């Protein structure tokens, strides 16, 4: 993608936020059908955003998906049990965070490869390449021969890991290696071009967990809490492979959770304010038990 072209990411995020506001407005007014229509638009925006280019596009898709899931969480508090939510079940069943991440990594690898080649003069016309300063050309060749190789190797290893059945496990060693020559702004540039693969793999796992919890919330809404807990018990937590957790609190709230990034089960403690910060990092979803 030409860096001079306007990015599609901000409009996609703005559209998702607008649809989310529409969901809340219709819920406040008691217009459940209109709220569901706006919520459907949110999920459709997220689906389109899954095709955004590069790793920033993957991050934007995750953000849009998070907005849609928040809208679903809020909507389930007001919708009657008889509400047909089969469209959302089908939509959630089709979400594959790993596939979206793999596509983004492949796009980023190609874009970075072309950027480095252009930067070093390898992709420039002869008249422009001939004008490059001798020292600049020498440094550029060093960058191309060493950092460029490190760059591509880090992507090769990341894709190999992502496409294996063990993609959720921590890699045996970091994907990115340092170039074997003194640091310079060229080396710094190559590091900027290389995504933080481990962080993005964890993010894909978090999205996977959130989608599974949302799917269980729909089972709870349609078939009741016992069915939802059985559904969760048959699904693995992406972070440790154990069944996804759930409990019913004395006040009739079904708490469902994944242990999250730190791989430690904190028990999904209840928070008075969903927006408050704290040490709890479990990925949770709360609904009224049925």
Secondary structure as GFF3:
##gff-version 3
##sequence-region A 1 290
A	DSSP	alpha_helix	9	28	.	.	.	ID=ss1
A	DSSP	alpha_helix	32	49	.	.	.	ID=ss2
A	DSSP	alpha_helix	54	76	.	.	.	ID=ss3
A	DSSP	alpha_helix	86	93	.	.	.	ID=ss4
A	DSSP	alpha_helix	97	120	.	.	.	ID=ss5
A	DSSP	alpha_helix	126	129	.	.	.	ID=ss6
A	DSSP	alpha_helix	134	142	.	.	.	ID=ss7
A	DSSP	pi_helix	143	147	.	.	.	ID=ss8
A	DSSP	alpha_helix	148	162	.	.	.	ID=ss9
A	DSSP	alpha_helix	185	193	.	.	.	ID=ss10
A	DSSP	alpha_helix	197	223	.	.	.	ID=ss11
A	DSSP	alpha_helix	225	233	.	.	.	ID=ss12
A	DSSP	beta_strand	245	248	.	.	.	ID=ss13
A	DSSP	beta_strand	253	258	.	.	.	ID=ss14
A	DSSP	beta_strand	283	288	.	.	.	ID=ss15
###
